[in-house]
């Protein structure tokens, strides 16, 4: 007796982990690395002082104590505009000092990210280690840049004679905290993808796969 064509064997079907655990992470990293490279290129090409070229302002000079009220009002307006120009110029200089760090961290992080992407598409387990290194550089550089940026903004407010408030300190904490939270979630995603890609568990077959029926011995005269 022959077995029915739909009958097979039972037990467990040995299957490997889904390739999309590594491929999905690689695709996500491709997007992140692309935008990082775009931001690094813009930062390297466009100077920060370019925004100040069209700002035409002159130093107000001495206060016209003996001048008319109109002259004194004009001096106050010019002095306020000049103070803003000096404060923003100082901020741009601070940002320009941070540019090498931003460029080199973007380049090194992107290179490590591209190595991780290639290894992940090749299903190389070491690709997840490279992804951890990429995330570490990305996090450290991001936190440092956020801290320097907020410090520069606080200095700008101080130069513009704006009193420091609790909101400024809170804003610094929120900016750094948001970076840490986002990168922590990304770390958990990488860990999950790494664990799932190493899962060698057994998957049971569906009910359409059944134990093959052994042919029974036939007794009696054969036709």
C-alpha positions in Angstrom: 0.0 0.0 0.0 1.4 3.4 -0.9 1.1 6.3 1.4 -1.1 9.2 0.4 0.7 12.1 -1.2 -0.2 14.5 1.6 1.2 12.2 4.3 4.7 12.9 5.4 6.6 12.6 8.7 6.0 14.1 12.1 8.5 15.5 14.5 10.2 18.8 14.4 11.4 20.8 11.5 14.9 22.2 12.0 14.9 25.8 10.8 17.5 28.5 11.1 16.8 32.0 12.3 15.2 34.5 9.9 17.6 36.5 7.9 15.5 39.6 8.4 16.6 40.0 12.0 20.0 41.0 10.5 18.8 42.5 7.3 16.2 44.7 9.0 18.8 46.1 11.3 21.2 46.6 8.3 18.5 48.6 6.4 17.8 50.7 9.5 21.5 51.4 9.9 21.8 52.3 6.2 19.2 55.1 6.7 21.0 56.4 9.8 24.4 56.3 8.2 23.1 58.1 5.1 21.7 61.0 7.1 24.8 61.1 9.3 27.0 61.5 6.2 24.7 64.2 4.8 24.9 66.2 8.0 28.7 65.7 8.2 29.1 66.9 4.6 26.9 70.0 5.2 28.9 70.8 8.4 32.2 70.5 6.5 31.2 72.6 3.5 29.1 75.4 5.0 30.9 77.7 7.4 29.0 78.9 10.4 30.0 82.6 9.9 28.2 82.5 6.6 25.0 83.4 8.4 26.6 86.7 9.6 27.7 88.1 6.3 24.4 89.8 5.6 24.2 91.3 9.1 25.2 94.9 8.7 25.8 96.4 12.1 28.3 98.9 13.5 29.7 99.4 17.0 27.6 102.2 18.6 30.6 104.1 20.2 30.2 106.3 23.2 26.8 107.0 24.7 25.6 110.5 23.7 25.0 111.8 27.2 24.6 115.3 25.9 22.6 114.3 22.9 18.9 114.6 22.1 16.4 112.0 23.3 16.2 110.7 19.7 20.0 110.3 19.5 20.0 108.4 22.8 17.2 106.1 21.6 19.0 105.4 18.4 22.2 104.6 20.4 20.3 102.2 22.7 18.8 100.4 19.7 22.2 100.2 18.0 23.8 99.0 21.2 21.2 96.3 21.6 21.7 95.1 18.1 25.5 95.2 18.5 25.4 93.1 21.7 23.3 90.5 19.8 25.8 90.5 17.0 28.7 90.0 19.4 26.9 87.2 21.3 25.9 85.3 18.1 29.4 85.7 16.7 30.8 84.2 19.8 28.3 81.3 19.5 29.3 80.7 15.9 33.0 80.6 16.9 32.2 78.0 19.5 30.3 75.9 17.0 33.2 76.3 14.6 35.5 74.9 17.3 33.2 71.9 17.6 33.2 71.2 13.9 36.3 68.9 13.8 34.8 66.7 16.4 31.5 66.6 14.6 33.2 65.8 11.3 35.5 63.1 12.6 32.9 61.4 14.8 30.6 61.4 11.8 33.2 59.9 9.5 34.5 57.3 11.9 31.0 56.3 13.0 29.8 56.0 9.4 32.8 53.8 8.5 32.1 51.5 11.3 28.4 51.6 10.5 29.1 50.6 6.8 31.3 47.7 8.0 28.5 46.5 10.2 25.9 46.9 7.4 28.0 44.7 5.0 28.6 42.1 7.7 24.9 42.0 8.6 23.8 41.5 5.0 26.3 38.7 4.9 24.8 37.1 8.0 28.1 37.5 9.8 27.5 37.3 13.6 30.4 39.8 14.1 28.2 42.4 12.4 26.2 42.9 15.6 29.5 43.6 17.5 30.3 46.2 14.9 26.8 47.6 15.4 27.5 48.0 19.1 30.7 49.9 18.3 28.8 52.1 15.9 26.1 52.9 18.5 28.7 53.6 21.2 30.5 56.2 19.0 27.2 57.6 17.9 26.0 57.9 21.5 29.2 59.5 23.0 29.5 62.0 20.1 25.7 62.8 20.3 25.8 63.4 24.1 28.9 65.5 23.9 27.6 67.6 21.1 24.3 68.2 22.9 26.2 69.3 26.0 28.4 71.7 24.1 25.5 73.0 22.2 23.4 73.7 25.3 26.4 75.3 27.0 26.9 77.6 23.9 23.2 78.5 24.0 23.4 79.4 27.7 26.5 81.5 27.1 24.6 83.2 24.3 21.7 84.1 26.6 24.2 85.3 29.2 25.9 87.6 26.6 22.5 88.9 25.6 21.9 89.8 29.3 19.2 87.2 29.7 19.0 85.8 33.2 19.6 82.1 33.5 16.4 80.3 34.6 15.6 76.8 35.7 14.2 76.1 32.2 17.7 76.5 30.7 19.1 73.8 32.9 16.0 71.7 32.3 16.4 72.1 28.6 20.0 70.9 28.8 18.9 67.8 30.8 16.0 67.1 28.4 18.2 67.3 25.3 20.8 64.9 26.7 18.2 62.7 28.3 16.3 62.3 25.0 19.5 61.3 23.2 20.2 58.7 25.9 16.7 57.3 25.8 16.7 57.0 22.0 20.1 55.3 21.9 19.1 53.0 24.8 16.0 51.9 22.8 18.2 51.3 19.8 20.6 49.3 21.9 17.7 47.1 23.0 16.7 46.6 19.4 20.3 45.5 18.4 20.4 43.1 21.4 17.0 41.6 20.4 18.0 41.2 16.8 21.3 39.6 17.9 19.5 37.1 20.1 16.9 36.3 17.5 19.5 35.8 14.8 21.2 33.2 17.0 17.9 31.3 17.9 18.3 27.7 16.8 15.0 26.5 18.2 12.9 23.8 16.6 9.6 24.7 14.9 6.9 22.1 14.8 5.5 21.2 11.5 1.9 22.0 10.6 -0.9 19.5 10.8 -0.5 18.7 7.1 2.6 16.7 7.9 1.9 13.4 9.4 3.6 10.2 10.3 4.1 8.0 7.2 1.9 4.9 7.2 4.0 1.8 6.9 2.9 -0.6 4.2 1.2 -3.7 5.7 2.0 -7.2 4.7 -0.5 -8.7 2.4 -1.3 -12.4 2.9 -2.8 -14.7 0.4 -2.3 -15.3 -3.2 -0.8 -12.4 -5.2 -2.7 -11.4 -8.3 
